[in-house]
Amino acid sequence: IAFPLEGSWDTVGVFVRQTDKAVIGEVFGDADRTVVRRQVARLLSLDVDGSGFEGVGRRDPVVRRLQRSYPGLRPVLFWSPYEAAAWTIIGHRIRISQAAGIKQRLAEQRGEKVDVHGERLHAFPAPQRLASIRSFRGLSERKIERLHEVARAALDGRLDAEQLRSRPAEEVLAELKTLPGIGDFSAELILVRGAGDPDHFPRKEKRLQRAMADAYGFDAIPLIEVLTEIAEKWRPYRSWVSVLFRTELEDRTHAISGAKV
């Protein structure tokens, strides 16, 4: 993997492998190893003590079934809240596949390159690079202006993962929504999939609500207050459980699509 390191925004490459007892990261580049370790651990949700996660399944049979279907699954995040915020701007009002293509081209054409065991990887542009872009195929002038705002916020420290996770979620979400182009859904994505908050229940994600309605036997999606109350049993891993629901819904959707083909 290759990404801009939070704070210094130096591009770093990491080769990650898993043994029976550990996850090992080999660093390529001159970045601070301690900061790299912290960011990669967050990326893989290894910065959170998961010893109590099994207990959520004991309190909620639906969650227990999901845990058995996806043993050991933890959220895999964006490299940083900065990149998550940029993704929400890039992907606004276009298909995910289109957004992914634009993001990849940005990395290849405007990001820095790093060699990892002989393989050249392209990192998403660091904030200072993103702020210098004046035009790019697939991005409107408005999106570029909004990406500049995201870049400035990152350089000012307003998208720092640790400070986002250290404050009350409602306060953080309100602040994120002051960025142009960031609404309710995007703000929650930045907090959960960018900063890695392990215990936030997204209230604006319709796919999650639909998955929960199916799993808990509702005929239709109930009021968000009902689902929020159900999710109280998932503390302090509400984000993690949400990933299990999304994963099952995605697997079912792919299975249905495959059957139709």
N, C-alpha and C positions, 0 to 999 in steps of 0.2 A: 504494500500500500504506500501511497505518497500523498502528502497533505501539508498545508501551511500550519506551522506550530503556533498555537495561541500565544499572544503576547509579543514575541519577537517577530512572528509571521515568517520565519525562515522555513524554506521547504525542506522536508525531511522524508526519507524513505525508511520503511520498516518491513522486515520479513518476519511474519508471525507464524509460529508452529506450536502445536500442542503435544505434550507428552502425557503419560498416565497421571502425572501429579502436578503439572504446571503448564502455564502458557508462557512461551519464551519469545521475546522480541529482539531481533538483531537490527541495530540502527545503522543507517547509511546517511552520512552527512555530519556536520559539525554542531548540531543543535544540542542543547542541554538535555542530557539523558534522563534526568529526573522529571523534567517537564514532558518529554516524549512518553515516558512510562505512564505518567498520570493521564495523558490524553488518550493513549491506546487503551488503558484500563477502562476509562470511561466509555470509549467507543464500543467496547465489548461488554459493557455493564458488569465489569469485574471490580469496579470500585465500590460496589454495594455488597454488604453482608447478606448473602442469600440463605443463611441457615434457617430463617423462619419462614421461608417461602412454602415449604411443605405443609406448614400449619394452616395456611390459607385453604388448602384443599381439604383439610380435616373439618374446617368450618363450613365449607361450601362444596357439596357433592358435584356440582357442575364444574367447578374449577378443578376438583380432583380428577375428573374424567379428562379434562384438557391436559393436565399435567402428565397423566399417564400416556396420552397420545403424543405429547411433545416433551419427553423427559429432558430436563436440563436446558430447555430453550430460554434464553434471555434476549432482551432487545439488542439489536445491533444498530448503532446510531450513525448520524452524520459525523464527520470529523470534528465539527464545532458548531455552536449556535450560529456563527457567521455564515457557514456554508448552508445550513438549514434555512436561514433567512433568505439567502440568495436563491436557493432552490424554489422557495415559495413565489418569489417574484418572477423567475424564469418560467415557471409552470402555470402562471395565471392565465386562464381561459384558453389553454391549448391542451392537447392530449399528452399523457405522461410520456409516451414514446417520443413525441416531438421535443418535449422539454429535456428528456435525457440526452437526445442527440445534440441539442444546443449546448448543454452543460459539458458534454464530452468535447465538443469542438472548442469551447472556451478553454478547457484544460490543455488541449493539444496546441492551440494557437497562441494563447495568452498566458498560460501557466508555466511554471518552471518544470524542468525535467530532472529526474534523478534515476541513476542506475542502481538496480537492486539485483545482485547476482547475475549481472549481464543483461537484465531486462530493463529497457527504458520505460519508465512510468511518467505519466503527465499528471501533475497536481492541479487542482482547481486554483485559479489565480488568487494570490494573496490580496488583502484589501487594497494596498497601495497600487497594485497592478490593475485591479478591477476599477478603481477610481479613475484610472487614466484612459479607459476605453471610451471612445467617442461614437463609434458605430460598430455594429456586429450583425452579421446575417442571422435573421430569425428574431432579433430583439428590436422592438419599437423604441422610438426616442423616449417615450414615457418609461418603459421598463429600464432603459439604461440610466435614466435619471434616478429611478428608485433603487437600482443597484448601487449607484454612487452613494445614496443615503445609507444603505446597508454597510458599505465599505467604511464610511466615515464613523458610523456607530461602532463598528468593530475596532477601528483605530483609536477611538475615544474610550474604549473599555466598556462600552454599554452592552456588549454582547458576550461578555466574559462568562464562561459556564459556571464557575464557582460562585460568582456574585449573584447570578440568576437563581441558582439553587439555594442560596443562603437566605433568601427573602421570601415573604408570603407570596404564594402563587398569584393571588388576585392582583397584588401590587405589581408584580412582574408582568403579568399579562396586559394590564392597563398601560404600562410603560412601553411594552413592545408594540402595542397598537398605535402609538404615536408615530411610528415609522410609516412613511407613505407606502400604501399597498399592502400593509399587514393588517388583516382583520382577525376575527375571533379564531377561526380554524388555523390560520397561519401562526398566530401567536402561540397557540397550544402546541403546534408541531415544533416550533423553535424550542419551547420549554422542555418538551418530553423527548423529542428525537434529536435535538441539538445539544441542550444542556444535560439531558439524561436524568431528569427528575424521575425517581422510581415510583413515586406515589401520587401521581396526578391523574384524576379521572377526567378524560376529555368530554366536555359537554356539547361540543359542536361537530362531532364526527358521526355522520349518519350511518356509515357502514358498520361501525361498532355497535350502534344502537340496534341496527337490524340483526346483527349476529347475536346480541344478547336476547333480543325478543324471541328469536328462534330457539336458543338454548334453554331459556327459562319457561318456554311453553306459552308465550303470549300470542294471541291471534293477530295482533297488530302491535306496532311499536308504541309502548306506553309513554306517559309523560316522562320527561327527563328527570324529574324529581324522584320518580319510582326507580329508575335505573341507578340514579345516584345513591339512593338508599341501599340498593342491592350491593353496590360497589363498596359500601362502607365495610363490609366483611372482608374485603381484600386488603385492607391496610396492613402493613405499610408498603404494599407492592401493587398498587392499583394500576400503574403504568405497565408493569410486567404482565399482569393478568389480561389487560386489554390487548397485548400483543398475541396472547394465546387465542383469544376470540378472533382477531383479525386473520391469524394464520389459518385457523380452521375454515373460516369463511372463504378465504382465497383458495384453499385446497378443494373445497366443495365446488366453488365456481369453476375451477379448472377441470374438475372431474366431469361436471355437467357439460362444459364446452367440448371436452374430448369425446363424450358420448354422442353429442349431436353430430360431430364430424364423422 
